[in-house]
């Protein structure tokens, strides 16, 4: 017979499983500090020895890491998605930039369509809240906050799509973007006209999502990333033209009549 005796689960195993799921679902994020041992044991309703056993197991699995005098943190598991050699290769060749944007266009368009269909009302409130913060940051002369919120906005849509594989893959891709592997994100927020266009595009994405218009949300994401790609092409062409113009200028300064 296929039946086996039912065994009660050790408390430490239940704690391990709960924290694993929080990491898997993207609720606990890489680099995030866990509450103190006392607070966490109280929240979970387990003894400190059971909690310590679970923490030790999660550290052994590479999901948590301790920092002397600072506490326990979610490990930076995203860094393992691409080897250092591949990251260096990405950063050395411009074609990787546009392949990256094409990949994002496909994945985020799908995520937006899924989020409109599968996201809860709370998921969409998160998206809307981040958009509102973007709109508020748009008034500032320094675009840093708006650029950071841009990434948070896109990731909130991926989170709302409720696909954990896509979530962790895209978080890894965004981490490379934050580190400047593909391009300098400040380029996109340098000019006021470009910033205005980007905000309008994010508004269109948010409006479609709040209306649960999956096709509209996907189209808005695709139009936004087409714009980003075109803007980066234009920037690359302008930089190339400027380099040629400087050569001409230098030559003209030194040329004898």
HELIX and SHEET records of a PDB file:
HELIX    1   1 UNK A   11  UNK A   24  1                                  14    
HELIX    2   2 UNK A   37  UNK A   44  1                                   8    
HELIX    3   3 UNK A   48  UNK A   60  1                                  13    
HELIX    4   4 UNK A   77  UNK A   81  5                                   5    
HELIX    5   5 UNK A   84  UNK A   92  1                                   9    
HELIX    6   6 UNK A   95  UNK A  118  1                                  24    
HELIX    7   7 UNK A  121  UNK A  137  1                                  17    
HELIX    8   8 UNK A  144  UNK A  160  1                                  17    
HELIX    9   9 UNK A  164  UNK A  178  1                                  15    
HELIX   10  10 UNK A  185  UNK A  189  5                                   5    
HELIX   11  11 UNK A  192  UNK A  210  1                                  19    
HELIX   12  12 UNK A  214  UNK A  254  1                                  41    
SHEET    1   A 2 UNK A  64  UNK A  67  0                                        
SHEET    2   A 2 UNK A  71  UNK A  74 -1                                        
END                                                                             
